[in-house]
Amino acid sequence: MVGRASSLSARLLPNGPLDALRQVLLVALGYYAYRLTRGLVDDPTSATVAYDHARGIISVEQSLHVFVEPHVQDFAESVPGLDDFASWMYVNAQSTVTLAALIFLYVAHNRSFYFVRNMFMVAWALAIVGYTVFPTAPPRFLPEWGFTDSVAQFTGVDAGSTAVNALFNPYAAVPSMHVGFALMVGVPLARLSRHRVTRVAWSLYPVLVTFVIVATANHFLADAVLGAVTVGAAASTAAWLGRARPSAWAFSSARA
């Protein structure tokens, strides 16, 4: 029994309990610092600017003939159950799925976890800059364009009226970190997957999340693109850190 417990502990805690606790604290502190700071940069006077930025995005997308967001939401609402699935995914993708993926990375692919952790930390910092300098109203705030708040209808809760306003900024739409989170767990897990099915599933996960954020009228396609750009910059920084400490912070695609 002792041997089995020791073996299980070694599998679940590859670098010991202290390292696991340290990673939990680092990720938790980084995430809640990101959420709190994002909430604090919500200046009520920025509402007019945020709406102007949203209309500017629509204008740019129209000029590029890619303003398809109302049609995507109409499609989701026309398929029975699809809009509810999209709303459920929007609520859970950034929290439940991401947390489960990070735990799996730590346990099953520990050598690659620290690269992903560093990538998240940098991406959070970059996102705060985006929310500060370019506050943007989400599409759901523009019903005149045919948008509806699918998530509020699904949950029965208006996010702006909840008791967690200190952690909520309604104008933190650029960049989309739903897409950012999906890329930061989806791409590494696709590269690390042993089987074709899981490799394809994780490769398509960011695409699914992009559909979800548009179908629920929480982001424009431009927000998703800028979320991907944020992740690209974060990944480049994490790679540079990995070269500084290759034994600790470099991404390893070696099988577990």
C-alpha positions as CSV (number, residue, x, y, z in Angstrom):
1,M,0.0,0.0,0.0
2,V,2.8,2.4,0.9
3,G,4.5,1.6,-2.4
4,R,1.3,2.2,-4.4
5,A,0.7,5.5,-2.5
6,S,4.2,6.6,-3.3
7,S,3.9,5.7,-6.9
8,L,0.6,7.5,-7.2
9,S,2.0,10.6,-5.5
10,A,5.0,10.6,-7.9
11,R,2.6,10.5,-10.9
12,L,0.3,13.2,-9.6
13,L,3.1,15.4,-8.1
14,P,6.1,15.0,-10.4
15,N,8.2,17.5,-8.6
16,G,6.7,17.0,-5.1
17,P,3.9,18.7,-3.2
18,L,5.8,21.9,-2.6
19,D,6.2,22.5,-6.3
20,A,2.5,21.7,-6.9
21,L,1.5,24.1,-4.2
22,R,3.8,26.8,-5.7
23,Q,2.3,26.4,-9.1
24,V,-1.3,26.6,-7.8
25,L,-0.5,29.8,-5.9
26,L,1.3,31.4,-8.9
27,V,-1.5,30.6,-11.3
28,A,-4.2,31.7,-8.8
29,L,-2.4,34.9,-8.0
30,G,-1.7,35.7,-11.6
31,Y,-5.3,35.0,-12.7
32,Y,-6.9,37.0,-9.9
33,A,-4.5,39.8,-10.3
34,Y,-5.5,39.8,-14.0
35,R,-9.2,39.7,-13.2
36,L,-9.0,42.4,-10.5
37,T,-6.9,44.7,-12.6
38,R,-9.2,44.2,-15.5
39,G,-12.1,45.2,-13.3
40,L,-10.3,48.2,-12.0
41,V,-9.7,49.6,-15.4
42,D,-13.4,49.8,-16.0
43,D,-13.8,53.6,-15.9
44,P,-17.5,54.6,-16.2
45,T,-16.5,57.6,-18.4
46,S,-15.0,55.1,-20.9
47,A,-18.4,53.8,-22.0
48,T,-18.7,56.3,-24.8
49,V,-15.2,55.5,-26.1
50,A,-15.9,51.7,-25.7
51,Y,-19.1,52.0,-27.9
52,D,-17.2,54.1,-30.4
53,H,-14.5,51.5,-30.6
54,A,-17.1,48.7,-31.1
55,R,-18.7,50.6,-34.0
56,G,-15.3,51.3,-35.4
57,I,-14.6,47.5,-35.5
58,I,-17.9,47.0,-37.3
59,S,-16.9,49.6,-39.8
60,V,-13.5,48.0,-40.4
61,E,-15.0,44.5,-40.7
62,Q,-17.6,45.8,-43.1
63,S,-15.0,47.4,-45.3
64,L,-13.2,44.0,-45.4
65,H,-16.5,42.1,-46.0
66,V,-16.0,40.0,-42.9
67,F,-18.8,41.4,-40.7
68,V,-20.5,38.1,-40.3
69,E,-21.2,38.1,-36.6
70,P,-25.0,38.7,-36.8
71,H,-25.3,35.9,-39.3
72,V,-23.3,33.5,-37.0
73,Q,-25.6,34.3,-34.1
74,D,-28.7,33.8,-36.2
75,F,-27.4,30.4,-37.3
76,A,-26.7,29.4,-33.7
77,E,-30.2,30.4,-32.7
78,S,-31.7,28.5,-35.7
79,V,-30.3,25.2,-34.7
80,P,-32.1,23.6,-31.7
81,G,-29.8,23.5,-28.7
82,L,-26.8,25.1,-30.4
83,D,-27.2,28.5,-28.8
84,D,-27.5,26.9,-25.4
85,F,-24.4,24.8,-26.0
86,A,-22.5,27.9,-27.1
87,S,-23.6,29.7,-24.0
88,W,-22.6,26.8,-21.8
89,M,-19.2,26.6,-23.5
90,Y,-18.7,30.4,-23.1
91,V,-19.3,30.1,-19.3
92,N,-17.0,27.1,-18.9
93,A,-14.3,27.4,-21.5
94,Q,-12.2,30.0,-19.8
95,S,-12.5,28.4,-16.3
96,T,-13.4,24.7,-16.1
97,V,-11.8,23.6,-19.4
98,T,-8.7,25.7,-19.0
99,L,-8.2,24.6,-15.3
100,A,-8.6,21.0,-16.2
101,A,-6.2,21.3,-19.1
102,L,-3.5,23.0,-16.9
103,I,-3.9,20.2,-14.3
104,F,-3.5,17.6,-17.0
105,L,-0.4,19.3,-18.4
106,Y,1.2,19.5,-14.9
107,V,0.5,15.8,-14.2
108,A,1.0,14.2,-17.6
109,H,3.4,16.6,-19.3
110,N,5.2,18.3,-16.5
111,R,8.2,19.3,-18.5
112,S,6.0,21.4,-20.8
113,F,3.8,22.9,-18.0
114,Y,6.2,25.7,-17.0
115,F,6.4,27.0,-20.6
116,V,2.6,27.2,-20.7
117,R,2.4,28.8,-17.3
118,N,4.9,31.5,-18.3
119,M,2.9,32.0,-21.5
120,F,-0.3,32.6,-19.5
121,M,1.4,35.1,-17.2
122,V,2.7,37.2,-20.1
123,A,-0.6,37.0,-21.9
124,W,-2.5,38.2,-18.9
125,A,-0.2,41.2,-18.6
126,L,-0.6,42.0,-22.3
127,A,-4.4,41.7,-22.1
128,I,-4.5,44.3,-19.3
129,V,-2.7,46.8,-21.6
130,G,-5.3,46.1,-24.3
131,Y,-8.3,46.6,-22.0
132,T,-6.8,49.8,-20.7
133,V,-5.8,51.5,-24.0
134,F,-8.7,50.2,-26.1
135,P,-11.9,49.6,-24.1
136,T,-14.5,48.0,-26.4
137,A,-18.1,47.2,-25.9
138,P,-19.1,43.6,-26.9
139,P,-21.6,43.0,-29.7
140,R,-24.3,42.1,-27.2
141,F,-24.4,45.8,-26.2
142,L,-25.4,46.7,-29.7
143,P,-28.9,45.3,-30.2
144,E,-29.5,47.7,-33.1
145,W,-27.2,45.4,-35.1
146,G,-29.4,42.4,-34.3
147,F,-27.3,41.1,-31.4
148,T,-28.8,39.4,-28.3
149,D,-27.2,38.4,-25.1
150,S,-27.3,34.6,-25.4
151,V,-25.4,33.9,-22.2
152,A,-27.7,36.1,-20.1
153,Q,-30.7,34.4,-21.6
154,F,-29.2,30.9,-20.9
155,T,-28.1,31.6,-17.3
156,G,-30.8,34.1,-16.3
157,V,-28.0,36.3,-14.9
158,D,-26.9,39.7,-16.2
159,A,-23.1,39.7,-15.7
160,G,-23.1,43.4,-15.1
161,S,-25.4,43.1,-12.1
162,T,-23.7,40.3,-10.3
163,A,-21.9,40.6,-7.0
164,V,-18.5,40.2,-8.6
165,N,-18.3,43.6,-10.3
166,A,-14.9,44.1,-8.9
167,L,-13.7,41.3,-11.1
168,F,-15.9,42.3,-14.1
169,N,-15.2,44.8,-16.9
170,P,-18.0,44.9,-19.5
171,Y,-15.7,46.7,-21.9
172,A,-12.8,44.2,-21.7
173,A,-13.5,42.7,-25.2
174,V,-10.1,43.4,-26.9
175,P,-8.3,41.1,-27.0
176,S,-10.5,38.0,-26.6
177,M,-8.9,36.0,-23.9
178,H,-11.4,33.2,-24.4
179,V,-9.7,32.6,-27.6
180,G,-6.3,33.3,-26.0
181,F,-6.9,30.7,-23.3
182,A,-8.1,28.2,-25.9
183,L,-4.9,28.6,-27.9
184,M,-2.6,28.4,-24.9
185,V,-4.0,25.0,-23.9
186,G,-5.2,23.7,-27.3
187,V,-2.0,24.1,-29.2
188,P,0.4,22.6,-26.6
189,L,-2.0,19.7,-25.9
190,A,-2.4,19.1,-29.7
191,R,1.4,18.9,-30.0
192,L,1.7,16.6,-27.0
193,S,-1.2,14.3,-27.9
194,R,-0.3,10.7,-28.6
195,H,-3.5,9.9,-30.6
196,R,-4.8,11.4,-33.7
197,V,-8.3,11.9,-32.3
198,T,-7.2,14.0,-29.3
199,R,-4.6,15.8,-31.5
200,V,-7.4,16.9,-33.9
201,A,-9.8,17.7,-31.1
202,W,-7.3,20.0,-29.3
203,S,-6.3,21.6,-32.6
204,L,-10.0,22.4,-33.3
205,Y,-10.7,23.6,-29.8
206,P,-9.6,27.2,-30.5
207,V,-11.8,27.2,-33.6
208,L,-14.8,26.0,-31.5
209,V,-14.2,28.8,-28.9
210,T,-14.0,31.4,-31.7
211,F,-17.4,30.2,-32.9
212,V,-18.7,30.3,-29.3
213,I,-17.6,33.9,-28.6
214,V,-19.2,35.1,-31.8
215,A,-22.4,33.1,-31.6
216,T,-23.0,34.4,-28.1
217,A,-22.3,38.0,-29.2
218,N,-19.5,38.5,-26.7
219,H,-16.8,39.3,-29.2
220,F,-16.2,40.3,-32.7
221,L,-14.0,38.3,-35.0
222,A,-11.4,41.1,-34.7
223,D,-11.3,40.5,-30.9
224,A,-10.4,36.8,-31.7
225,V,-7.6,37.8,-34.1
226,L,-6.2,40.2,-31.5
227,G,-6.4,37.5,-28.9
228,A,-4.3,35.2,-31.1
229,V,-1.8,38.1,-31.6
230,T,-1.6,38.4,-27.8
231,V,-0.9,34.7,-27.5
232,G,1.7,34.9,-30.2
233,A,3.6,37.6,-28.3
234,A,3.2,35.7,-25.1
235,A,4.5,32.5,-26.7
236,S,7.5,34.3,-28.1
237,T,8.3,35.7,-24.7
238,A,7.9,32.3,-23.1
239,A,10.2,30.8,-25.7
240,W,12.8,33.5,-24.9
241,L,12.5,32.7,-21.2
242,G,12.9,29.0,-22.1
243,R,16.2,29.7,-23.8
244,A,17.3,31.5,-20.6
245,R,16.4,28.4,-18.5
246,P,16.1,25.5,-20.9
247,S,16.0,22.8,-18.2
248,A,13.1,24.5,-16.4
249,W,11.1,26.7,-18.8
250,A,11.5,25.3,-22.3
251,F,8.6,23.5,-24.0
252,S,9.2,19.8,-24.5
253,S,7.2,17.8,-27.0
254,A,8.7,14.5,-25.6
255,R,6.1,11.9,-24.7
256,A,5.2,11.6,-21.1
